[in-house]
């Protein structure tokens, strides 16, 4: 059976596939979910959860070893120059146990908590972002995490010891013509006796060039005895019929081993299937609930480094008789970097600790952390380049060649850019979070706006919605945010928590009004939904910053300074929130759609005249027709 190179699906089918992959139930409380509903549940995050003493000791001991390794064994400049992580560096990381940070000790791993795993990624990612990506792709979305959550005991016993010490793993979902729309997935896994036979092509396979084990998402055709659907498999990278056809190169993260992988008649034992047939996307999304936290963790590391360089450079560099830091135009950027780093670390640590405790559902919190971290991390890196001026645009190698400190600011900017695309682009994250944010509304009123539902179903939905909104809407009128003494235990930060509470209710009212106004067309209002999510992200970050500051004050660790950083961050965030609220209803969304229509129909081609297009020839999307390998296999094994 031959798989097509692409699948044509309707918009409705694509939505149904995505909806089926969602976790439908909320079995545990969620701070962020409640926030979008206008309920500020401070009790879910305050007092700040704390890790167990044994977890702290184990984590700190490993961080000390990892720091020593980063300082003595990792040459970030060499990795950037050669566009490859040396085999001996990877071998050293394996020996250190870095590939098994999140794997239980009974399988040979280190058994670190999510908190310390993220701290380790921030540390190693500051030494080399490519190594951070290597370790994160292996443990956050590669074989270990899906098996931890969904694997059989036999699969765990077979594969996790290898993942902890010897094997590198990769996650293969994207295809040349399939990105965030998995309904069009074309790679097939056809049942054949006790095996499945895989055919297809996967793109942007981070770690795929050097991987020993792969998690592959493939479509099983429906047949007698087979439910079918998108399914996850553990695949040996050295299997017959697997060819890495290209090692991709990028503007940043030059050391990552990212490629194009072809499967041609690859036999995979049915015992290697993770979960039941058709559960592949649900497995992928559930894995990402905590897996997404690795990316903002590395953004925290970048923020810390940007702050260090900004402080040192701005004190040394003088303009017009004083250090540039004392000029308000530069000082404002430094303040932004410092405050945002503090808040982003608060978001990541809080979300990670909640993940470790497993008493809250953090699917929205993790998604917000990824969205907020990638956007703010990019802005911090960009501001550092601006603070450094011409030196920020100059490469570290060039700076060193003419006798100055080799500060890789431009490299960090290039490396950070992918984070707004990795593991769900900003635009996709907006839609994903927005869907979860309006889940309560769709649960009670979804049938009202579904054109395929009968009048009887719509009548029942109207009754349910009437009862829900009769109870919910009155609670959005007033709350603790309007009480002057509310949250007084937070001192001067109480005013910001009151603002968050008021704004959460305002956000919920805006969402309800939009659903009433647009009903079934709500999902097409992506600009509006994106702003709703961005407001929620800012409110979550403000809450986390205040809770962290109060926690540090209570434990005697830089409490006064933490309160200062939380204060300035909240002031900055409130300016952004007010602008976003204003743009909910005053924007150019309708005009933008008209211009886009004109662009697509060629109305403005005259505007493109007067330039030369330096692009090469070739199709926009590479041919991914299944079949035998067409190119040399560039897969390579790491020499231990």
N, C-alpha and C positions, 0 to 999 in steps of 0.2 A: 504493500500500500504506500503510495507516494503522497507526501504532504505538500500542499500548495505553499508557494513562497510567501504569500500574504493571505489573510482572510478578510473578506468584506463583511462587515457587520453593521447593523443599523445603530443609530444613536440610542434607541431604546434598549436594544440587546446589550450594548456596552454598559449602560447604566445598571441593567439587571445583574450583569456579571460582577460589577463593582459592589453593588448592594449585597449580593449573596456572600461576598468575601468579608463583609463587615462583621464584627462581633455585635450581635443583635441586642444582647442583654447587658444591663448594668447591675451586676451582683454586689458591687462594692461602691462606696461613696467616691465621688470625684469632686475635688475643689473647683477645678476649671469648668466642669459641666455645670455645677451650681452657679458659678460666676456668670456664665452666659445666660442662665435663667433668672438672673437678677437677685440671686441669693448669695450673700457674702459669708461663706462658712469658714470664718477664721479658725474655728475650733478644729478643723481638719488639718491645719498646718502649724498651729501654735498651741502649746510650746513646740519649738523646732524639734523634730525627732532626732535622736542621737544614736550612734552605732554602739554595739556591744564592745566592751573593753578588749576582748580577745580578738575581735575583727580589726580593731584599731591597731593593736600590737602587730598582728600578722601583716596588715597593710603597710604600716610604717617601716617595718623591717624590709619588706620588698622594695618600697620606694627608695630606701637608702641604697640598696644594691643596684637598682635601676639607675639612679642618679650617677653613681660611680661609673657604671657601664656607659651611660650617655656622654659623660665628660671625658672618658679615656678611650672608648672603643668606637664611637660614632663620629665620622667626619662628614658633617652635613654639606660642606663645600664640595667635597669629592663626589658625593651622591648627586648634587646638582650639576656638577661639571660633566660627569660620566653618564648621567641619566640612568643610573642603576645602583641598587644597594649591593655592596660587595657580599659575596657568598659567606665570607668569614664573619661578617657582621650579623647576618641572619642566623648562622650557626651559633654564634655567641648568645643571641636572643633566645634561641631554642634551649641552650644549656641553662640559661638563667631562669627558664620557666615562663617567659613572657608570652608564649603562644598558648599557655594554659592558665592564664590569669583568672578566667571566669569558670574554669572547669573544676568540678569537685575533686577534692584531694583523693577520694577513693579511686579515681580514674587517673591519678598521676598529676592532676592540676594543682594550682595554688589555692583555689577556693576563695578568691578575693570577693569582697562585696562589690556591688555596682558603684558605690562611692569611691572605693580605692582603685577599681578598674579605671574609672574615669580620670582620677588623679594621675594614674600611671600614663594614660594616653595623652593627657595634657603635657606631662613631663617629656615623654619620648617624642611627642609631636613637635615640641619646641626645638628639640635637637635636630629632627628631620621630619618634616610633614609626610614624606613618602613612607617612612617607617611607621608613623602613626596610622596612615591609611592601610598599610600592610597588616598590622596587628588588628585593627578595627574590622576590616573586611573579613578577616579570618574568624574572629570571635563574636562580632556583633550580628553578622548576617550569614556567615559561612556555616559549615557543618555543626559546630558545637551547640549553638543556641537552638536551632530547630530540633535537634535530637534531645536536648535537655527538656524541651517543652512537649514534644510530640513523639519522640522516638520510643521504640520498644526497648525492653531491658537488654535483649540480645544485640540490638543496634548500638546501644550505649557501650556495652562491654566490648564490642568489636571495634568501634571507631573512636570513642573518646580518648582512650589512652594514646592513640596515634596523634590525635589532634593536640593533645597536651604537650607532647615532647618532640615529635618527629615530622609530622605532616603539616603542610600548608593547605588551607582550604579556600574555596571561592564560591560565590553565589551567582547563578546564571539565570536571569529572567529576561532582560532586555534583548530585543532582536533588532536587526537593521530597520525594520518598519514598524516596530512595536516598542513604545516607551511606557507612558503612564496609562495606556489603554490596553490592559491585558486581554480583553475580549478578542483581540485580533491575533493572539499568540498562535504561531504557525508550527513550532517544533512539535513533532508527534512522538508519542510513545505507544506503540502498537503491541498489545498482549500477544505472546507467542509461547504457549506452554507455561513453564515456570519463570519465564523472562518477559521483559518488555524490550522492544526494539526501537531505539531512538534515532530520529532523523530531523535535522534542522540546523540552523545557524544562530549563534548567540553573539551579541555585540557588547562591548564595554565590560568585559569580564575582569573586574579588578582582582588581582592575584591569579587570574586564569593562566597566565603565561608560565608561572612557576608552581602551580597548584598540584597537589597529590590527590586531593579529594574535592569533588564538586557537589554542590546542591544545585540540581537542574530542575527547572519548571517546564513541564511538557504537557501537551494535551493528549489525553487518552480518549480514543473514539468510543462512543457508546455502542455496546454490543451485548449479546446474551452473556449474562454473568458479570458484566462490567458496567458500573454506573457511568464511568467516563468523566471527563472534565479535566481542568488543569490540576496537575498532580506533581508532588515533589519527590525527587529521587536523590539518593546518595550514589554518586558515580565515581568509579576509579578513573583518575585523569589519564592513566596510561593504557586504558582499554583500547582494543583494536577499533579503528574507525573514528577515533577522535584526533582532530588536527587543529592546532593553533595556527591559524593562517596569517595572522598579523599581530605584531606588538605595536599598539597605538602610542602616539606621541601627542603631548598636550602643551598648552601655554604654561602650565604650572604642574606641580607634583611630578617632576620629570623622572623621578626614580620609581614610579609605580609600575607594576607589571600587569598592564591592562591590555587585553587583546580581543581578537575575533576567534571564536571556537566553532568548528564544524563537527557535527555528529552525522556519521553515515553508517547505518545498519549497526549501531552500537548496542550490544546486548547487556542488559542490566537485570540482575536477579530480582524477582518480585519481592524478595526479602529486603531489598534496599529501598523499597518504597516507604516514604515517611507519611504516616497517617493513611486514611482511606483515599480512594480515587476521588477527585474533585475537590479535595481540601487544600490544594496547593496554595492558592491565593490567601486563604484564611491563615494558613501557617506562616506565610511570608509577612502578612500584616501584623499578626500577633508577635512574631519575632521582632518586628520593628518597634513594638511598644516600648521596649527598653533599648533595643539596638540603636534607635535614633539618638539616644543620649550621648553616644560616643562622639558624634560630630560637634555638638555645642561644647562638649568637654574640651576638645582641642581648640575651639574658638576661645575658650577661657584662657588657655595657655598662650594663645596669640595676643590676647588683650593684655596679659601680664607682661609679655615681652615688649609690646608696643609702649606700655607705660614706662618701663625701665629705660628704653631708648629715648623716649620723649623727655623724660626727666633729666637724663645725663646730657643729652645733646642741647636741650633748651637752656640748661644752666651754663654750658660751656660757650655756646654761640652768642655773640653780642651784636646788636644792631642799634645804632643811634644812642650809644652810651649806656645800654643796659642789656642784660640777658633777654633773649627773645621770649622766654617764658613770661616775662613781666609785661610784655605787650599784650593787650587784651585780645587782639585777634588770634594770637597763638595760645594764650592762656585758656581761652574758651575751649579750644580743641583738646588741650591736656585735661581739663576738667571733665570733658565728655568721655575721654578714654578711661580715666580713673573711675568715674561714677558708673559707667557702663560695665566695666570689668567687674566691679563689685557686685552689681545687680545680676549679671549673667552667671557669675559663680554661685550666687545665692539661688538662682533658678535651677542650675544643674545639680547642686548639692541637695537641695530640697527634694527635687524630683527623684534623684538617685536614692536618697534615704527612704523615701516613700516606697520606691520599688523594692528595696531590700526588706522592708517591713511587710510588704504585701498586704497591707490593710486597706489601701485605697486603689481605685482603678486610675491608672495614670496615663491612659492612652492619649488624652487630650493634652495633659501636662508635657509629656514627652514630645508630642508633635509641636506644641508651642515653643518648647525649648529649642528644638531643631530650627524652626522657622526664625525665631528671634535671634538665636545665636548666629546663624549664618548671615542674616541681614546686618546685625550690629557688628559682628566680627569683621565683615567686609568694610563697613564704614570706619571702624577703628584703624584698620590697616591703611585705608585711603588717607585718613587724617594724618597718620604718621608720615606717609610719603610727602604730604603737603608741608608738614612741620620741618622735615629735612630739606625741603626745597629741591634744588638741582641734584643734591647728593641722594635724595630719595629716589630719583629716577635713574641714578647711576648704579651699575651692578657692584656687588661686594668685591668681585675680582678686580674690577677697574679701580675702585677706591684703594684697595691694597696696593695695586701696582704703582700708584702715584703717592704712596706713603701715608694714607689715612686709614682709619679704622674700617674694617670690612663689615659694614652693617648691611645685611641683605633685605632692606626694606622693600625694594621693588620685587624681590622674589616672594616675600610674604604676601604682597598684594596679588601676585599671580597665583600663588598657591591657594589663597583664600577664595578666589573667585568661583571655584567649582562647588563650594559648599552651598551656594544658592541653587544648585542643580542636583547634586548628590542626594540620593535617598529621598527623592521627591522634591521637585523644583518648588520655588516659592509659590508659584501660581497653583500648582497641584496641592501644596500644603494648605493654601487658603481654602480650596474647595473641600479637601478632606476634613479639615477642622470645622468648617462651616456646616458640613453635613452632620457632624456629631453635635455641634452647638444647637442645631434646630431639631435634633432627634425627638425631643419631648413633644414638640409641636406636630411633627409628622406622625408620631405614634397615635395621637388622638384625632388629628385632622387630615392626615395624609389622603384618606379615601375621598375627601371632599374635592381635592384638586387633581385626582387621578381620572383622566378622561375615559379609562376603560372600566371604571366601577359602575355598577348598576345604581338606579335611583334608590333602591332599598339600602344598598351599602352606604350611599351618601347620606341617607337619612340617619342611619345608625351613627355614622361618623359625626354628623352635626350634633347629635345628642351627647356624644362623648365629649366633643369639643366644648359644647356649652357648659357642661359641668366642670371641665378642667379650667376654662378661662374664668368662670365665675368665682372659683377659689383662688386662682393665681393672680389675676390682674389687680385686685384690690391691694395685694401685698407689695405691688410695685410703686404705690403712691408715697409711702413714708417708711422710714427705717432708721437705724441707729446713726447713719451718716448725717442726719439732721439734728442729732442730739449733741450739744456742745461738749459734754463730758465723756462721750463714748470713747472707748479704747484708751482711757487715760493712762493705763499702765505703760504705754509706749512713749510717754513723755511728749516731746516736740513732734514725734512722728505720728502721733494720733491723728493730727489733721489730715495726713495723707491717707490713712486707713479710712477715715470718714469719707474722703473724696472717692476712694475705691468703691465703698459701699453705695454711695449715691450714683456713681457712674455705672456700676453694674446694673442697677435698676433702670437707669436711663438707656443702657445698651439693650436690655431685655424689651423695653417698651418700643425701641426703634425696630428691633427684629420683628416683634408682633405687628407693628404698623406696616412694615414692608411685606410680610406674609399676607396681611389683609388686602393690601393694595395690589400686589402682583400675583398672588396665589400660585398657580402652576408655572408662571413665568419667572418665579423667584430664582430658580436655578440658573437662569440665563443672565442674571444680574451679578456677574462675577466681580465687577468693580465694587459694588456695594458690599457683597459678601466678604471681599478681601479687606475692606476697611473695618467691618464688624470684627473680623478675626484679629486684625492688627490692634484694635482697641483692647480686645480681650488679652492679647499678649502683653501689652503695656501694663494693664491692671494686674495681671499675674506677676509680672516682674516687680512692680511696686510692692505687692504683698510680700513676695519672697524677700525683697531687700529689707523691708521693715522687720520681718520676722527674724532674719539672719542678724541684723544689727542688734536687736533686742537680745538674741541668744548670745552673741559675743559680749554684750554688756553684762549679762548675767553670769557668764563664765569668766569674766575678767580678762578677756583677750581682745585688746584694742577696741573696747566697747565705745569709747568716746569718738575715736576716729571713724569707726563703723557707722555710728549715728550721723556723723557729718557727711559721709559718702552716701548713705541712704537718703538723707535730706536733699542733697543736690541732685541725686538721680531722680527722686520723686518730682522735684520741681521741673527738671528737664522733661520727664515723661508726661507730666500734666500739660505742658505746652503742646506736645505731640498729640495727646489724646484730644484736646480741644480742637485742634486742627482737623483730626480725623472725624470727629463728630460733625463739624461744620461741612466737611466734604461728603458726608452721607447723602445730603440732599442738595448741596450746591457743588456741581461738578460738570465735567464735559463728556460724560459717558455717552449720551445720545449723539452728540456731535462727532465723537470719536468713531462710533459705529458707521456713521455716514461717510466719513473720510476713508475708513477701512474698505467700505464697499467700493468707493471710487478707486482706491489703489488697486484692488483686485481686478476691477474691470478695465484697468488701463487709463483711467481718466487723467492721471497725473504723470504719465510716462515722460511728458515734456520736461518735468522737473529733474529727471534722471540724466538729461543730456549734459554734455560737457566734461565727462569723466571717462576714464578707461577702467574696465573691470579686470583686475589682475587674476581672477579666479581661473583655474584650469578647466579642461573639458571633463566630461563624465556625467553620469546620472546623479541626481540629487540623493538618491538612496541606492546603496549597492544591492546588486542582485543576491538574493538569499535562497535561491532555488535549491532544495535538498539534492544531494548527490555526492559522488566521490570527491575527495580533496582535490583542489585545483592548484594548491601552492605548497611549498615546503613547510614542514612542521617546525615551528620555531619554539615549541614547548621545551623548557629546559629544567632539569632537576638541580636543586641547590646542593652543592658539594658540602657535606658535613665535615 
